[in-house]
Amino acid sequence: MNLNGQVALVTGSGRGIGKAIAMALAKDGADLAISDIDLDSASQTADEIKGLGRDAIAIKADVSNSAGVEEMFKSIIDKFGKIDILINNAGITRDGLLIRMKDEDWNLVLKINLDGAFYCSRAAGKLMMKQRSGRIVNIASIVGVMGNAGQVNYSASKAGLIGLTKSSARELASRGVTVNAIAPGFIDTAMTQALNDKVKEKLMEQIPMGRLGTADDIANSIRFLVAPEASYITGQVIHVNGGMLMS
């Protein structure tokens, strides 16, 4: 995938899946804006990207803050002069059963996971429409489609993200901007590594491929969606889940 001359913003890319996405795009030739609530981790990722010979900027940003998002995009334009790719990856969990969930846990997850993607998409959409090109990819989740006990807030935020994807894809398509979503299944992260063996075994029984996904599995899917070869794909939800959910 050739992304030479492209500028990409990946939110929540100081570590984990976001970092893997940013590194993959850099290896394909893109320059990166690394956004994270933790500036130290964002700076470390940016330094690694510079080590690959690409340019990068680290930005401390809370995507749930509309004014903060606008300031982040201003910093990107000041640095690079444009933005070609937006990956809405920033997200959190605050798990709990429906009847016990606190208002603040519901509101915080929706604010970061869904409002944050809206604020970033709105800012990027304005710029991309003017340049008549762009790629937006939202990181949704398998639970936004099938639900998951103990995650009503997270599931709702990811289902909302799918709706945001499809509606914004319809609005931006005529200006050469594509909007798609990746819906990961269960990915090998610090959270899944902490599960006990019994829970892991039960989880594996639901995955036909018999393994957890990796951050690279997600990054490689995004590499395709943002490449020139995917210019006729928009409004789609790409499921990357090892066959756990087929629709």
C-alpha positions in Angstrom: 0.0 0.0 0.0 1.5 3.3 -1.1 0.7 6.2 1.2 3.6 8.5 0.3 2.7 12.1 0.7 -0.4 11.3 2.9 -1.0 12.7 6.4 -2.8 10.5 8.9 -4.3 11.2 12.4 -4.8 8.2 14.6 -6.5 9.0 17.9 -5.6 7.0 21.0 -2.4 5.9 19.3 0.1 6.1 22.1 -0.2 2.4 22.7 -2.0 -0.8 21.8 -4.1 -1.1 18.6 -3.8 2.6 17.9 -0.1 2.5 17.9 0.0 -0.6 15.7 -2.2 1.2 13.2 0.0 4.3 13.3 3.1 2.3 12.8 1.6 0.4 9.8 0.5 3.6 8.1 4.0 5.0 8.6 5.6 1.9 7.1 3.3 2.5 4.0 4.7 6.0 3.7 2.3 8.3 5.6 3.3 11.0 8.0 1.5 10.8 11.3 -0.3 12.9 13.9 -0.2 10.8 17.1 -3.0 11.8 19.4 -3.4 10.5 23.0 -4.5 11.7 26.4 -1.1 10.5 27.6 1.5 12.8 25.9 4.5 10.7 27.0 3.2 7.6 25.2 2.2 9.7 22.2 5.7 11.2 22.0 7.3 7.7 22.2 5.2 6.5 19.3 6.0 9.6 17.3 9.7 9.1 17.9 9.5 5.5 16.7 7.8 6.7 13.5 10.5 9.3 12.9 12.9 6.4 13.3 11.2 4.9 10.2 12.1 8.0 8.2 8.6 9.5 8.4 7.5 12.8 10.0 5.3 12.8 13.1 3.8 15.0 15.7 2.6 14.1 19.2 -0.5 15.8 20.5 -2.1 15.6 23.9 -5.8 15.6 23.3 -9.0 14.6 25.0 -11.3 13.8 22.1 -14.4 14.2 24.3 -13.7 17.9 24.4 -15.0 19.7 21.2 -12.7 22.7 21.6 -9.8 20.5 22.3 -10.4 18.6 19.1 -10.6 21.8 17.0 -7.2 22.8 18.5 -5.8 19.4 17.7 -6.7 19.8 14.0 -5.3 23.3 14.0 -2.0 21.9 15.2 -2.1 19.3 12.4 -2.8 21.8 9.7 -0.1 24.1 11.1 2.4 21.2 10.9 1.4 19.4 7.7 -0.9 21.7 5.8 -3.6 19.0 5.3 -5.0 15.8 6.6 -5.8 12.8 4.3 -6.6 10.0 6.8 -8.5 10.0 10.1 -8.6 6.8 12.2 -11.1 7.2 15.1 -9.5 4.7 17.5 -9.7 6.4 20.9 -12.0 4.6 23.3 -12.5 3.3 26.8 -14.6 0.8 28.7 -16.4 1.1 32.0 -18.1 -2.3 32.3 -21.0 -3.1 34.5 -24.5 -4.6 34.5 -27.3 -2.5 33.2 -29.2 -2.3 36.5 -26.0 -1.3 38.4 -24.4 1.0 36.0 -23.7 4.5 37.2 -24.7 7.6 35.2 -21.1 8.7 35.0 -19.9 5.4 33.6 -22.5 5.5 30.9 -21.9 9.1 30.0 -18.1 8.9 30.0 -18.0 5.9 27.6 -20.5 7.6 25.2 -18.6 10.9 25.4 -15.2 9.5 24.5 -16.2 6.6 22.2 -19.0 8.2 20.2 -18.9 12.0 20.8 -15.1 12.0 20.2 -15.5 10.2 16.9 -18.2 12.8 15.9 -16.0 15.8 16.8 -13.0 14.4 14.9 -15.1 13.4 11.9 -16.7 16.8 11.7 -13.4 18.6 11.8 -11.8 16.2 9.3 -14.8 16.2 7.1 -14.7 20.0 6.6 -11.1 19.8 5.5 -11.4 16.7 3.3 -14.5 18.1 1.5 -12.5 21.1 0.5 -9.6 19.0 -0.9 -12.1 16.6 -2.4 -10.4 13.5 -1.0 -10.0 11.7 2.3 -10.4 8.5 4.2 -12.1 8.1 7.6 -12.1 4.8 9.4 -13.9 4.3 12.7 -13.0 1.5 15.1 -16.3 0.0 16.1 -16.6 -3.5 17.7 -18.2 -6.9 17.4 -20.3 -6.0 20.5 -21.8 -3.0 18.7 -23.5 -5.6 16.4 -24.2 -8.5 18.7 -24.2 -6.9 22.2 -22.4 -8.2 25.2 -23.6 -8.6 28.8 -21.9 -6.2 31.1 -21.2 -3.7 28.4 -24.4 -1.8 27.6 -22.5 1.5 27.5 -19.6 0.2 25.3 -22.0 -1.7 23.0 -24.2 1.3 22.6 -21.3 3.6 21.8 -20.0 1.2 19.1 -23.4 0.6 17.6 -23.8 4.4 17.4 -20.4 4.6 15.7 -21.7 2.3 13.0 -24.6 4.6 12.4 -22.3 7.6 12.3 -20.1 5.7 9.8 -23.0 5.0 7.4 -24.6 8.4 7.6 -21.4 10.4 7.2 -20.4 8.1 4.3 -23.6 9.2 2.4 -22.9 12.8 3.1 -19.2 12.9 2.1 -19.1 10.4 -0.8 -19.8 13.0 -3.5 -16.6 14.9 -2.4 -14.3 11.9 -2.8 -14.3 11.1 0.9 -14.9 7.5 2.1 -16.0 6.5 5.6 -15.9 3.0 6.8 -15.7 1.1 10.1 -13.7 -1.9 11.3 -15.5 -4.0 13.9 -12.8 -6.1 15.7 -13.7 -9.2 17.6 -11.7 -10.2 20.6 -8.2 -9.0 20.2 -5.1 -10.0 22.2 -4.5 -7.1 24.5 -3.6 -6.5 28.1 -7.3 -6.9 29.0 -7.8 -10.3 27.4 -4.4 -11.5 28.7 -5.7 -10.9 32.2 -8.6 -13.3 31.8 -8.3 -16.6 33.6 -7.8 -19.8 31.7 -11.5 -21.0 32.0 -12.8 -17.7 30.6 -10.2 -17.8 27.8 -11.2 -21.4 26.9 -14.9 -20.6 26.7 -14.0 -17.6 24.6 -12.0 -19.6 22.1 -14.9 -22.0 21.7 -16.8 -19.2 20.1 -14.1 -18.3 17.5 -14.0 -20.7 14.6 -10.4 -19.8 13.8 -9.4 -20.8 17.3 -7.3 -17.7 18.2 -7.6 -14.2 19.4 -7.0 -11.4 16.8 -3.9 -9.3 17.0 -3.4 -5.5 16.7 -1.7 -6.2 13.3 -4.9 -7.9 12.1 -6.7 -4.6 12.7 -4.0 -2.5 11.3 -3.7 -4.5 8.1 -7.5 -4.1 7.5 -7.1 -0.4 7.8 -4.1 -0.3 5.5 -6.4 -1.6 2.8 -9.3 0.8 3.5 -7.2 3.9 3.4 -5.3 3.0 0.3 -6.1 4.3 -3.2 -7.2 0.7 -4.2 -10.2 1.0 -1.8 -11.6 4.2 -3.4 -15.0 2.6 -4.2 -15.6 1.2 -0.8 -17.6 3.4 1.6 -20.3 3.0 4.3 -19.1 -0.5 5.1 -18.5 -2.3 8.4 -15.6 -4.8 8.0 -15.7 -7.5 10.6 -12.3 -8.8 11.8 -13.3 -11.4 14.3 -12.0 -14.9 13.2 -15.5 -15.9 12.3 -17.1 -15.3 15.7 -19.8 -13.3 14.1 -20.9 -13.8 10.4 -23.4 -11.4 8.9 
